[in-house]
């Protein structure tokens, strides 16, 4: 590290004092590179010279990040890269004008601006480029609380998606594709790796539950990446308690019971009276004629009331 620091010091002095052939060399870099998390990222820079320069030879190449920390240094025919960095071409040499930098395993911490300084036997130049890191979010998962949904119970649906970068957004939609995001605030937590974990809770009031709900995850650019759907499977009808019935129902219930008892008593009284009248009509009346007991004529008949 000490030798690299000394090299950068003399490089700075060399650039400040100027080179008589500085106008003959230019370092052209791609303005911005979008790198995928966990993949290789190529920061492209190429040395361009004028037609007056023939067979230029590179003496020094220095790649640094925003903190001026040296990532790759070529000096006196030897390359000294930091771990995870290298020239884009494995067989690179001092005659190769492609000085692009390869990041072997892109992480969130690699995001930022990079500077490439080149010194040749015909002049020197400097270029810069920036790296933007992205990571795709995983498919959301949805859970309900309570797990068993009833028709007269408030329900909370919980959606989670992780592994993405930059910060994205979770949005809720019902079966009619109507968005319900305003009533479901989102929480975003950044992990040690720099990636985000997103979570959102959707509150459902009893009596207003649709058949299914969809949670969609969008990236920082507003593009949908993944989605998951929660289906409400045959809500269980729950028995209503007195508290859920309300004051009006508390009054109606006793009235219905008392009314039923009164109607029952009236029906019983009516049936009893009808039976009494029928028995009275069928009572027999017998008349006996005067005369001898053995010869008397007995006649019986039913006398109407």
C-alpha positions as CSV (number, residue, x, y, z in Angstrom):
1,X,0.0,0.0,0.0
2,X,2.9,2.4,0.7
3,X,4.3,1.9,-2.8
4,X,0.8,2.5,-4.3
5,X,0.5,5.7,-2.3
6,X,3.9,7.0,-3.5
7,X,2.9,6.1,-7.0
8,X,-0.3,8.1,-6.8
9,X,1.6,11.1,-5.3
10,X,4.0,11.2,-8.2
11,X,1.2,10.7,-10.7
12,X,-0.6,13.7,-9.3
13,X,2.6,15.8,-9.5
14,X,3.1,14.6,-13.1
15,X,-0.5,15.6,-14.1
16,X,-0.3,19.0,-12.4
17,X,3.1,20.0,-13.9
18,X,1.6,19.1,-17.3
19,X,2.8,17.1,-20.2
20,X,3.8,18.7,-23.5
21,X,1.9,16.0,-25.4
22,X,-1.2,16.0,-23.2
23,X,-3.4,17.0,-26.0
24,X,-2.6,13.9,-28.0
25,X,-4.1,11.5,-25.4
26,X,-7.7,11.2,-24.3
27,X,-9.4,8.6,-22.0
28,X,-13.0,8.1,-23.2
29,X,-15.3,6.3,-20.7
30,X,-18.9,5.1,-20.8
31,X,-20.9,7.7,-18.8
32,X,-22.9,5.2,-16.7
33,X,-23.0,1.5,-16.2
34,X,-25.9,-0.4,-14.6
35,X,-24.6,-3.5,-12.7
36,X,-26.6,-6.4,-11.4
37,X,-26.1,-7.4,-7.8
38,X,-23.9,-10.6,-7.6
39,X,-22.9,-10.3,-11.2
40,X,-19.8,-8.9,-13.1
41,X,-19.8,-5.2,-13.9
42,X,-17.7,-3.8,-16.7
43,X,-16.6,-0.1,-16.5
44,X,-15.5,0.7,-20.0
45,X,-12.7,3.2,-20.7
46,X,-10.5,3.3,-23.8
47,X,-7.4,5.4,-24.5
48,X,-7.7,7.5,-27.7
49,X,-4.8,9.2,-29.4
50,X,-4.4,11.5,-32.4
51,X,-3.1,10.4,-35.7
52,X,0.3,12.0,-34.8
53,X,0.9,9.4,-32.2
54,X,2.2,6.1,-33.5
55,X,2.3,2.9,-31.4
56,X,1.7,4.5,-28.0
57,X,2.9,2.7,-24.9
58,X,1.1,2.9,-21.6
59,X,3.3,3.5,-18.6
60,X,0.8,4.0,-15.8
61,X,-2.9,3.1,-15.2
62,X,-4.7,4.0,-12.0
63,X,-8.3,3.2,-11.2
64,X,-9.8,4.9,-8.1
65,X,-13.2,5.3,-6.5
66,X,-14.9,8.3,-5.0
67,X,-12.7,8.2,-1.9
68,X,-9.6,8.1,-4.2
69,X,-8.9,4.6,-2.9
70,X,-6.7,2.8,-5.5
71,X,-8.5,-0.3,-6.9
72,X,-6.1,-1.2,-9.7
73,X,-2.6,0.1,-10.5
74,X,-0.4,-0.7,-13.4
75,X,3.2,0.5,-13.1
76,X,6.6,-0.6,-14.6
77,X,4.9,-3.5,-16.4
78,X,3.2,-4.9,-13.3
79,X,-0.5,-4.8,-12.3
80,X,-1.5,-4.5,-8.7
81,X,-5.3,-5.0,-8.4
82,X,-7.3,-5.1,-5.2
83,X,-9.3,-8.2,-4.6
84,X,-12.4,-8.3,-6.8
85,X,-11.0,-5.9,-9.5
86,X,-9.0,-6.6,-12.7
87,X,-8.5,-5.4,-16.2
88,X,-11.4,-6.5,-18.5
89,X,-9.0,-8.4,-20.7
90,X,-7.0,-11.1,-18.9
91,X,-4.1,-10.8,-21.3
92,X,-3.9,-7.0,-21.0
93,X,-0.5,-5.4,-21.7
94,X,1.0,-1.9,-22.1
95,X,0.2,-1.8,-25.8
96,X,-3.5,-2.5,-25.2
97,X,-5.5,0.8,-25.2
98,X,-8.6,-0.9,-23.6
99,X,-8.1,0.0,-19.9
100,X,-11.6,-1.0,-18.8
101,X,-12.1,-2.2,-15.2
102,X,-13.9,-5.4,-14.3
103,X,-15.7,-5.9,-11.0
104,X,-16.0,-9.6,-10.5
105,X,-18.9,-9.7,-7.9
106,X,-21.0,-6.5,-7.8
107,X,-22.3,-5.4,-4.4
108,X,-24.3,-2.4,-3.3
109,X,-21.1,-0.9,-1.9
110,X,-19.6,-0.7,-5.4
111,X,-22.1,1.9,-6.5
112,X,-20.6,5.3,-7.2
113,X,-18.2,7.3,-9.4
114,X,-14.9,5.8,-10.7
115,X,-11.9,7.6,-12.2
116,X,-9.3,6.2,-14.6
117,X,-6.0,8.0,-15.0
118,X,-3.6,7.0,-17.8
119,X,0.0,8.0,-18.5
120,X,1.6,7.1,-21.8
121,X,4.9,7.9,-23.6
122,X,3.0,10.3,-25.7
123,X,0.9,12.1,-23.1
124,X,-1.6,11.5,-20.3
125,X,-5.4,11.6,-19.9
126,X,-8.2,11.0,-17.4
127,X,-11.8,9.8,-17.6
128,X,-14.6,9.0,-15.3
129,X,-17.7,6.8,-15.2
130,X,-20.4,5.8,-12.7
131,X,-21.8,2.5,-11.6
132,X,-25.5,2.1,-10.6
133,X,-26.3,-1.1,-8.8
134,X,-29.7,-2.9,-9.0
135,X,-31.1,-6.1,-7.5
136,X,-34.4,-7.7,-8.3
137,X,-36.9,-8.3,-5.5
138,X,-38.0,-11.8,-4.6
139,X,-41.6,-13.0,-5.1
140,X,-43.8,-11.6,-2.3
141,X,-45.2,-13.8,0.4
142,X,-48.7,-13.1,2.0
143,X,-50.0,-14.2,5.4
144,X,-53.2,-13.5,7.2
145,X,-54.0,-12.7,10.8
146,X,-56.0,-14.5,12.0
147,X,-55.2,-17.5,9.9
148,X,-58.9,-18.6,9.8
149,X,-60.9,-15.8,8.3
150,X,-64.5,-15.4,9.5
151,X,-67.3,-13.2,8.1
152,X,-67.6,-11.0,11.1
153,X,-63.9,-10.6,12.1
154,X,-61.4,-7.9,11.1
155,X,-58.5,-9.3,9.1
156,X,-54.9,-8.1,8.4
157,X,-53.0,-9.3,5.4
158,X,-49.2,-9.1,5.7
159,X,-47.0,-8.9,2.5
160,X,-43.2,-9.3,2.5
161,X,-40.5,-9.1,-0.3
162,X,-36.8,-8.9,0.1
163,X,-33.4,-9.0,-1.8
164,X,-34.0,-5.9,-3.8
165,X,-32.1,-2.6,-4.5
166,X,-32.7,0.3,-4.6
167,X,-35.7,0.9,-2.4
168,X,-38.8,-0.4,-4.1
169,X,-42.5,-0.3,-3.2
170,X,-45.3,-2.8,-2.3
171,X,-48.8,-2.1,-3.6
172,X,-52.1,-3.9,-2.9
173,X,-54.9,-4.6,-5.4
174,X,-58.3,-6.4,-4.9
175,X,-60.0,-8.8,-7.3
176,X,-61.4,-5.8,-9.3
177,X,-57.8,-4.5,-9.8
178,X,-58.6,-1.6,-7.6
179,X,-55.6,-0.3,-5.6
180,X,-55.8,-0.2,-1.8
181,X,-52.2,1.0,-1.1
182,X,-53.3,4.3,0.6
183,X,-54.6,2.3,3.6
184,X,-51.5,0.0,3.8
185,X,-48.3,1.9,4.8
186,X,-45.0,0.2,3.8
187,X,-41.9,-0.3,5.9
188,X,-38.4,-0.7,4.2
189,X,-35.4,-2.0,6.1
190,X,-31.9,-2.1,4.7
191,X,-29.8,-5.1,5.6
192,X,-26.0,-5.3,6.1
193,X,-25.6,-6.2,2.4
194,X,-27.4,-3.0,1.4
195,X,-30.4,-4.8,0.0
196,X,-33.9,-3.9,1.2
197,X,-36.6,-5.9,2.9
198,X,-40.1,-4.5,2.2
199,X,-43.2,-5.2,4.3
200,X,-46.8,-3.9,4.1
201,X,-50.0,-4.7,6.1
202,X,-53.5,-4.4,4.6
203,X,-56.3,-4.0,7.1
204,X,-59.7,-5.5,6.1
205,X,-62.9,-4.6,7.9
206,X,-65.5,-7.3,8.6
207,X,-68.2,-7.5,6.0
208,X,-66.0,-5.9,3.2
209,X,-63.7,-8.9,2.3
210,X,-63.2,-9.7,-1.4
211,X,-62.4,-13.1,-2.8
212,X,-58.7,-12.4,-3.4
213,X,-56.0,-9.7,-2.9
214,X,-52.8,-9.2,-4.8
215,X,-49.5,-7.8,-3.5
216,X,-47.2,-6.4,-6.2
217,X,-43.6,-5.3,-5.8
218,X,-42.3,-2.5,-7.9
219,X,-38.6,-1.4,-8.3
220,X,-37.3,2.1,-7.9
221,X,-38.1,2.9,-11.6
222,X,-41.7,2.0,-11.1
223,X,-41.6,-1.2,-13.0
224,X,-43.4,-4.3,-11.6
225,X,-41.0,-7.2,-10.8
226,X,-43.1,-9.8,-8.9
227,X,-46.5,-10.4,-7.4
228,X,-48.4,-12.8,-5.2
229,X,-52.2,-13.4,-4.7
230,X,-54.0,-14.3,-1.5
231,X,-57.3,-16.2,-2.0
232,X,-59.9,-16.1,0.7
233,X,-61.1,-19.7,0.9
234,X,-64.8,-20.0,2.0
235,X,-64.9,-17.6,5.0
236,X,-66.2,-19.4,8.2
237,X,-69.6,-18.0,9.4
238,X,-69.2,-17.1,13.0
239,X,-71.9,-17.0,15.7
240,X,-72.8,-13.5,16.7
241,X,-72.4,-12.5,20.3
242,X,-74.5,-10.0,22.2
243,X,-71.9,-7.3,21.8
244,X,-71.9,-7.8,18.0
245,X,-75.8,-7.8,17.9
246,X,-76.0,-4.2,19.2
247,X,-78.6,-2.5,21.5
248,X,-81.5,-2.8,19.0
249,X,-81.1,-6.6,18.8
250,X,-81.0,-6.8,22.6
251,X,-84.5,-5.3,22.7
252,X,-86.0,-7.2,19.8
253,X,-85.0,-10.6,21.1
254,X,-87.0,-10.5,24.4
255,X,-90.0,-9.1,22.7
256,X,-90.0,-11.9,20.2
257,X,-89.8,-14.5,23.0
258,X,-92.6,-12.9,25.0
259,X,-94.8,-12.6,21.9
260,X,-94.3,-16.2,21.0
261,X,-95.4,-17.2,24.5
262,X,-98.6,-15.1,24.4
263,X,-99.5,-16.6,21.0
264,X,-98.9,-20.1,22.3
265,X,-101.2,-19.5,25.3
266,X,-104.0,-18.0,23.2
267,X,-103.8,-21.0,20.8
268,X,-104.0,-23.5,23.8
269,X,-107.0,-21.6,25.3
270,X,-108.8,-21.7,21.9
271,X,-108.3,-25.4,21.5
272,X,-109.5,-26.1,25.0
273,X,-112.7,-24.1,24.5
274,X,-113.5,-25.9,21.2
275,X,-113.1,-29.3,22.8
276,X,-115.4,-28.3,25.8
277,X,-118.2,-27.2,23.4
278,X,-118.0,-30.5,21.4
279,X,-118.3,-32.7,24.5
280,X,-121.4,-30.7,25.7
281,X,-123.3,-31.3,22.4
282,X,-122.9,-35.1,22.6
283,X,-124.3,-35.6,26.1
284,X,-127.2,-38.3,26.0
285,X,-130.7,-37.7,27.6
286,X,-132.9,-40.8,28.4
287,X,-136.7,-40.9,29.1
288,X,-138.4,-43.9,30.8
289,X,-142.1,-44.7,30.3
290,X,-144.3,-45.5,33.3
291,X,-145.2,-49.1,33.7
292,X,-143.9,-52.4,34.7
293,X,-140.1,-52.6,35.1
294,X,-139.7,-55.5,32.8
295,X,-142.0,-54.1,30.2
296,X,-141.0,-50.5,30.3
297,X,-139.8,-49.0,27.1
298,X,-136.6,-47.2,27.4
299,X,-135.7,-44.7,24.7
300,X,-132.5,-42.7,24.7
301,X,-131.6,-39.9,22.4
302,X,-129.0,-37.2,22.1
303,X,-130.6,-34.0,23.0
304,X,-129.2,-30.9,21.3
305,X,-128.2,-28.1,23.5
